[in-house]
Amino acid sequence: MEQHLSFRGQRALVTGAGKGIGRAVAVALSKAGARVTALSRTAADLESLTRECPGIETLCVDLADWDAVEAAVGAAGPFELLVNNAAVAELQSFLEVTRSALQRSLDVNFGAVLHISQIVARQMIAQGVPGAIVNVSSQASQRALRDHAVYCSTKSALDMLSKVMAMELGPHKIRVNTVNPTVVMTDMGRMNWSDPQKSAAMINRIPLGKFAEVDDVVNSILFLLSDKSAMTTGSSLMVDGGFLVS
């Protein structure tokens, strides 16, 4: 889709941009003309990203550190586009959930999205420009999965946060939506779902009979950021091959 969409003249911030979906979104936006700032807590990932796509600017910061995020994102903006992609998945059974895993998941999957969106939205409002925010959620926000008590819960919270953001930011011409993928074949996805027995159980619940590729999610994010979805806000775009209707 990126060949048909132009983001020329727009500034974009992508979190979790060192690997996987976030990295692919940052590259796609840059190729489509946006001035992209890629945020990650891993310096080596950002260095390899800039080698791959030299026009991308980078921010190396831990999203759980609110003061550092406030300073870094505040200084890097303003932005018209925001993709909140960063997330952690600390899988534990319900009876074994630890306080540290809960806090880290809440900090990154929910708190950081709220915080960065506040910073960027305030910049948009101050500049008097329309904007678009896409929060990367999951099919797990709407379906219980074993050992995903915290992950499912934080993604559900993210979906509702996005709806409230859409309602309150709409009058400022800022749109907010989520994409909710199934398993995505990033490097990590391939590693975690390479066992045919494990993957078969999930694929059998997906009507299209396959997991999502990175481009499936990237194209959906670009659509929601673009003027092609100018009347879409407060929505969740399922990129799940039909998992949730099965």
Phi, psi and chi 1 to 4 in degrees:
 res  aa     phi    psi   chi1   chi2   chi3   chi4
   1 MET       -  -28.3 -178.4  175.2  -71.9      -
   2 GLU   -59.8  -25.8   57.7  -94.7   31.3      -
   3 GLN   -65.3  -25.1  -53.8   96.2  -61.1      -
   4 HIS  -101.0   -4.0  -51.5  -63.5      -      -
   5 LEU  -117.4  141.2  -63.4  174.7      -      -
   6 SER  -121.0  132.0  174.2      -      -      -
   7 PHE  -117.4   25.3  -64.0   94.5      -      -
   8 ARG   -59.1  133.3 -164.9  162.7  -55.6  -77.6
   9 GLY    87.0   -2.9      -      -      -      -
  10 GLN  -105.7  148.5  -65.1 -177.6  -80.5      -
  11 ARG  -105.0  135.4  -63.9 -155.8   58.2 -162.6
  12 ALA  -128.8  140.0      -      -      -      -
  13 LEU  -114.4  129.3  174.2   63.8      -      -
  14 VAL  -124.7  123.1 -178.3      -      -      -
  15 THR   -94.4  158.4   73.5      -      -      -
  16 GLY    61.0   38.5      -      -      -      -
  17 ALA   -91.9    6.2      -      -      -      -
  18 GLY   -78.4  -28.6      -      -      -      -
  19 LYS  -140.6  168.3  -64.8 -176.3  176.5   72.8
  20 GLY    55.1 -135.1      -      -      -      -
  21 ILE   -61.0  -45.7  -65.2  167.0      -      -
  22 GLY   -60.5  -42.4      -      -      -      -
  23 ARG   -63.1  -44.4 -175.1 -175.3 -176.5  105.6
  24 ALA   -65.3  -36.8      -      -      -      -
  25 VAL   -65.5  -44.1  168.8      -      -      -
  26 ALA   -59.6  -45.3      -      -      -      -
  27 VAL   -65.1  -44.1  170.7      -      -      -
  28 ALA   -63.4  -42.4      -      -      -      -
  29 LEU   -64.6  -40.8  -79.1  169.5      -      -
  30 SER   -62.5  -43.8 -178.0      -      -      -
  31 LYS   -65.6  -25.6  -70.9 -178.8  176.6  177.9
  32 ALA   -89.1    8.0      -      -      -      -
  33 GLY   103.9   -6.0      -      -      -      -
  34 ALA   -75.1  152.7      -      -      -      -
  35 ARG   -91.3  111.2 -177.8  178.3  167.3 -170.3
  36 VAL  -105.5  135.0  177.5      -      -      -
  37 THR  -111.6  121.5  -62.4      -      -      -
  38 ALA  -101.6  127.5      -      -      -      -
  39 LEU  -112.5  133.0 -173.9  153.5      -      -
  40 SER  -155.9  158.7  171.7      -      -      -
  41 ARG   -91.8   -2.7   63.6  175.5  178.9  151.4
  42 THR  -109.9  107.8  -52.9      -      -      -
  43 ALA   -60.5  -39.7      -      -      -      -
  44 ALA   -61.7  -38.0      -      -      -      -
  45 ASP   -65.5  -40.6  -71.1  -19.0      -      -
  46 LEU   -67.6  -36.5  -66.9  175.3      -      -
  47 GLU   -64.7  -42.5  -70.5  165.4    7.0      -
  48 SER   -69.3  -31.7   69.4      -      -      -
  49 LEU   -65.5  -43.8  174.8   58.7      -      -
  50 THR   -69.3  -27.0   55.2      -      -      -
  51 ARG   -69.0  -39.0  -73.4 -165.4  -63.7  -89.0
  52 GLU   -70.5  -39.1  176.7 -174.5  -11.4      -
  53 CYS  -138.7   84.9 -162.1      -      -      -
  54 PRO   -58.9  -22.6  -24.5   34.9      -      -
  55 GLY   -75.6  -11.0      -      -      -      -
  56 ILE   -79.9  132.8  -67.9  178.0      -      -
  57 GLU   -89.9  157.3  -59.9  169.2   21.2      -
  58 THR  -131.2  152.4   61.1      -      -      -
  59 LEU  -131.8  123.0  -76.4  179.3      -      -
  60 CYS  -105.6  105.3 -171.1      -      -      -
  61 VAL  -155.3  147.4   62.7      -      -      -
  62 ASP   -86.9  121.1 -173.2  -21.0      -      -
  63 LEU   -63.6  -19.8  -68.0  176.9      -      -
  64 ALA   -75.7  -13.5      -      -      -      -
  65 ASP   -93.8   93.1 -172.9  -23.9      -      -
  66 TRP   -60.6  -42.0  -86.0   48.3      -      -
  67 ASP   -64.3  -43.1  -69.2  -21.9      -      -
  68 ALA   -65.6  -40.0      -      -      -      -
  69 VAL   -64.6  -44.3  168.0      -      -      -
  70 GLU   -57.0  -45.8 -174.0   88.5   35.3      -
  71 ALA   -68.5  -46.1      -      -      -      -
  72 ALA   -69.5  -49.3      -      -      -      -
  73 VAL   -70.9  -37.4  174.9      -      -      -
  74 GLY   -60.5  -40.8      -      -      -      -
  75 ALA   -75.3  -28.6      -      -      -      -
  76 ALA   -79.8  -25.3      -      -      -      -
  77 GLY   -75.4 -171.8      -      -      -      -
  78 PRO   -83.1  162.2   30.8  -35.2      -      -
  79 PHE  -125.9  152.9  -57.9   98.4      -      -
  80 GLU  -104.6  -17.4  -66.6   82.5   42.5      -
  81 LEU  -129.8  139.3  -52.4  171.6      -      -
  82 LEU  -139.8  130.0  170.0   62.0      -      -
  83 VAL  -119.6  110.3  179.5      -      -      -
  84 ASN   -89.3   94.3  -75.6  -57.1      -      -
  85 ASN  -106.6  -26.1  168.2   73.4      -      -
  86 ALA   -58.7  137.1      -      -      -      -
  87 ALA  -160.5  159.4      -      -      -      -
  88 VAL  -124.3  150.6  -65.3      -      -      -
  89 ALA  -131.0   94.8      -      -      -      -
  90 GLU  -100.7   97.5  -59.0 -160.1   29.2      -
  91 LEU   -84.9  121.9  -55.1 -172.3      -      -
  92 GLN  -145.5  147.6  -61.1  169.2  -35.1      -
  93 SER   -65.7  156.5   69.0      -      -      -
  94 PHE   -52.7  -44.5  167.5   71.7      -      -
  95 LEU   -72.0  -11.5  -68.1  176.0      -      -
  96 GLU  -112.9    8.1  -64.7  173.8  -15.1      -
  97 VAL   -62.1  129.2  169.7      -      -      -
  98 THR   -98.9  156.8   62.1      -      -      -
  99 ARG   -62.4  -39.1 -177.4  176.3 -178.9  178.4
 100 SER   -66.0  -41.0   61.7      -      -      -
 101 ALA   -66.1  -41.3      -      -      -      -
 102 LEU   -61.7  -47.2  172.2   61.5      -      -
 103 GLN   -66.3  -42.7 -167.9   59.8   58.0      -
 104 ARG   -62.6  -42.1  178.3   67.7  179.7  167.3
 105 SER   -65.5  -43.3  -61.3      -      -      -
 106 LEU   -63.9  -40.6  -72.5  169.9      -      -
 107 ASP   -61.3  -45.1  -76.2  -14.4      -      -
 108 VAL   -89.9  -49.7  177.2      -      -      -
 109 ASN   -74.0  -24.1  -62.8    0.3      -      -
 110 PHE  -123.6  -58.3 -177.8   79.4      -      -
 111 GLY   -58.8  -44.1      -      -      -      -
 112 ALA   -66.5  -36.7      -      -      -      -
 113 VAL   -63.4  -46.7  174.9      -      -      -
 114 LEU   -58.8  -47.3 -174.6  150.4      -      -
 115 HIS   -66.5  -51.3 -171.4 -146.6      -      -
 116 ILE   -64.0  -38.4  -73.3 -176.5      -      -
 117 SER   -64.5  -37.1  -63.2      -      -      -
 118 GLN   -59.9  -48.6  -76.5  179.8  -33.8      -
 119 ILE   -60.6  -49.5  -61.6  167.4      -      -
 120 VAL   -69.4  -41.5  172.3      -      -      -
 121 ALA   -64.2  -39.5      -      -      -      -
 122 ARG   -61.9  -38.0  -74.1  168.9 -177.4  154.9
 123 GLN   -63.5  -45.1  -67.0  171.5  -18.6      -
 124 MET   -57.8  -46.9  -66.8  173.8 -177.9      -
 125 ILE   -64.1  -42.6  -66.2  166.9      -      -
 126 ALA   -62.9  -34.7      -      -      -      -
 127 GLN   -81.5  -14.6  -65.1  -71.0  -45.5      -
 128 GLY    68.7   32.5      -      -      -      -
 129 VAL  -115.2  148.9  -62.8      -      -      -
 130 PRO   -70.9  159.4   26.0  -32.7      -      -
 131 GLY  -151.1  171.8      -      -      -      -
 132 ALA  -140.1  133.3      -      -      -      -
 133 ILE  -122.8  131.6  -61.8  171.8      -      -
 134 VAL  -121.5  123.2  176.0      -      -      -
 135 ASN  -102.1  127.6  -63.0  -33.7      -      -
 136 VAL   -85.8  107.7  179.2      -      -      -
 137 SER  -101.7 -140.1 -176.0      -      -      -
 138 SER  -166.8  156.9  169.4      -      -      -
 139 GLN   -60.2  -22.4   67.0 -178.2   19.1      -
 140 ALA   -68.5  -10.7      -      -      -      -
 141 SER   -72.5  -19.4   72.1      -      -      -
 142 GLN  -124.1    3.5  -60.1 -170.5   32.1      -
 143 ARG  -144.4  129.5 -175.3   69.2   60.8   85.0
 144 ALA   -68.3  133.2      -      -      -      -
 145 LEU  -128.2  137.1  -60.1  172.9      -      -
 146 ARG   -58.1  138.0 -172.4  174.1  -60.0  -81.8
 147 ASP    68.2   13.7  -62.6  -27.3      -      -
 148 HIS  -116.3   27.7  -74.7   64.3      -      -
 149 ALA   -53.8  -48.8      -      -      -      -
 150 VAL   -75.4  -42.9  172.1      -      -      -
 151 TYR   -62.8  -49.0 -173.9   78.4      -      -
 152 CYS   -57.9  -42.7  -73.8      -      -      -
 153 SER   -67.4  -41.9  -60.9      -      -      -
 154 THR   -69.1  -34.4   55.6      -      -      -
 155 LYS   -72.1  -34.7  -69.8  -60.4 -173.9  179.1
 156 SER   -62.8  -43.5  -70.6      -      -      -
 157 ALA   -61.9  -37.8      -      -      -      -
 158 LEU   -63.7  -41.4  176.1   59.3      -      -
 159 ASP   -58.9  -45.6  -77.2    2.3      -      -
 160 MET   -71.7  -38.1 -174.3   50.8   69.5      -
 161 LEU   -56.4  -43.2  171.6   65.0      -      -
 162 SER   -62.6  -38.1  -58.1      -      -      -
 163 LYS   -66.5  -42.7  -67.1 -179.4 -173.5  -60.2
 164 VAL   -66.0  -41.0  175.2      -      -      -
 165 MET   -58.3  -44.8  -72.2  168.5   58.3      -
 166 ALA   -60.4  -41.3      -      -      -      -
 167 MET   -66.1  -45.6 -179.8  176.1   66.6      -
 168 GLU   -80.6  -29.1  -64.7 -168.5    9.4      -
 169 LEU   -92.8  -14.1  -62.9  177.0      -      -
 170 GLY   -53.1  -45.0      -      -      -      -
 171 PRO   -60.5  -19.1  -27.0   36.5      -      -
 172 HIS   -94.0   10.3  -60.6  -73.3      -      -
 173 LYS    64.9   33.8  -49.6  -54.8  179.2 -168.1
 174 ILE  -112.0  121.3  -60.8  169.6      -      -
 175 ARG   -96.3  144.3  -62.1 -176.6  -60.5  105.4
 176 VAL  -135.8  125.3 -175.2      -      -      -
 177 ASN  -140.6  166.7  -65.1  -73.4      -      -
 178 THR  -120.4  153.2   68.8      -      -      -
 179 VAL  -110.4  138.9  -68.5      -      -      -
 180 ASN  -125.4   87.3  -62.5   58.6      -      -
 181 PRO   -81.1  159.2   -5.7   22.0      -      -
 182 THR   -80.2 -162.5 -175.9      -      -      -
 183 VAL   -56.6  132.4  174.1      -      -      -
 184 VAL  -114.8  136.9 -177.4      -      -      -
 185 MET   -82.3   58.3  -71.1  -68.2   92.7      -
 186 THR   -74.7  177.7   59.6      -      -      -
 187 ASP   -58.1  -42.1  -69.7  -18.2      -      -
 188 MET   -68.3  -39.4 -177.8  177.4  -65.3      -
 189 GLY   -61.5  -42.2      -      -      -      -
 190 ARG   -64.6  -39.2  -66.7 -176.8 -167.8  -76.9
 191 MET   -67.0  -43.4  179.7  176.7   66.7      -
 192 ASN   -76.4  -21.4  -70.0  -19.6      -      -
 193 TRP  -121.4   26.8  -66.8   88.8      -      -
 194 SER   -79.0  -20.1   58.9      -      -      -
 195 ASP   -72.0  114.7  179.6   -6.9      -      -
 196 PRO   -56.9  -35.3  -22.7   32.5      -      -
 197 GLN   -65.3  -44.6 -108.4 -171.0  -37.6      -
 198 LYS   -66.9  -46.4  177.6 -178.3  177.2 -178.7
 199 SER   -69.4  -33.9   62.0      -      -      -
 200 ALA   -61.1  -40.2      -      -      -      -
 201 ALA   -61.6  -37.8      -      -      -      -
 202 MET   -77.7  -45.7  177.2   66.9   78.7      -
 203 ILE   -61.4  -33.8  -71.9  174.8      -      -
 204 ASN   -64.0  -17.2  -72.8  -19.6      -      -
 205 ARG   -95.3    0.6  -63.1  170.6   64.8 -177.3
 206 ILE  -107.6  113.2  -60.4  174.9      -      -
 207 PRO   -54.0  -36.2  -30.4   37.4      -      -
 208 LEU   -76.4   -8.2  -69.2 -175.2      -      -
 209 GLY    72.8   25.2      -      -      -      -
 210 LYS  -159.1  162.4   60.3 -179.4 -179.4  178.8
 211 PHE   -83.4  167.3  -67.5  140.3      -      -
 212 ALA   -80.6  145.4      -      -      -      -
 213 GLU   -90.8  159.7  -63.2  -65.2  -25.9      -
 214 VAL   -55.9  -42.5  171.6      -      -      -
 215 ASP   -62.5  -29.4  -79.0   -9.6      -      -
 216 ASP   -60.0  -40.9  -64.5  -35.4      -      -
 217 VAL   -77.8  -42.8 -174.8      -      -      -
 218 VAL   -58.2  -47.0  171.7      -      -      -
 219 ASN   -61.4  -37.1  -71.7  -21.2      -      -
 220 SER   -67.7  -40.5  -63.6      -      -      -
 221 ILE   -64.1  -45.0  -68.6  170.6      -      -
 222 LEU   -62.5  -39.3  -65.3 -172.2      -      -
 223 PHE   -59.2  -46.8  167.1   70.3      -      -
 224 LEU   -69.4  -26.0  -70.6  173.4      -      -
 225 LEU   -78.0  -23.2  -70.1  174.6      -      -
 226 SER   -88.6  167.5   77.1      -      -      -
 227 ASP   -67.0  -13.3  -68.8  -19.7      -      -
 228 LYS   -63.8  -19.4  -60.2  -65.7 -175.4 -176.6
 229 SER  -116.6   36.5   61.8      -      -      -
 230 ALA   -60.7  -20.4      -      -      -      -
 231 MET  -108.2   16.7 -162.3   58.0 -175.9      -
 232 THR  -112.5  117.6  -57.6      -      -      -
 233 THR  -152.9  149.1 -165.7      -      -      -
 234 GLY    75.0   16.1      -      -      -      -
 235 SER  -106.1  157.5  -66.4      -      -      -
 236 SER  -115.7  118.7  -66.1      -      -      -
 237 LEU   -95.1  111.3  177.6   53.2      -      -
 238 MET   -78.7  125.1  -57.7  -59.0  157.7      -
 239 VAL  -118.4   62.3 -170.7      -      -      -
 240 ASP  -125.3    9.3   67.0  -11.9      -      -
 241 GLY    62.9   15.9      -      -      -      -
 242 GLY    95.0    8.3      -      -      -      -
 243 PHE   -51.1  -43.6  176.0   84.3      -      -
 244 LEU   -75.9  -12.1  -70.3  175.0      -      -
 245 VAL  -100.8   -1.0  -60.0      -      -      -
 246 SER   -86.8      -   65.8      -      -      -
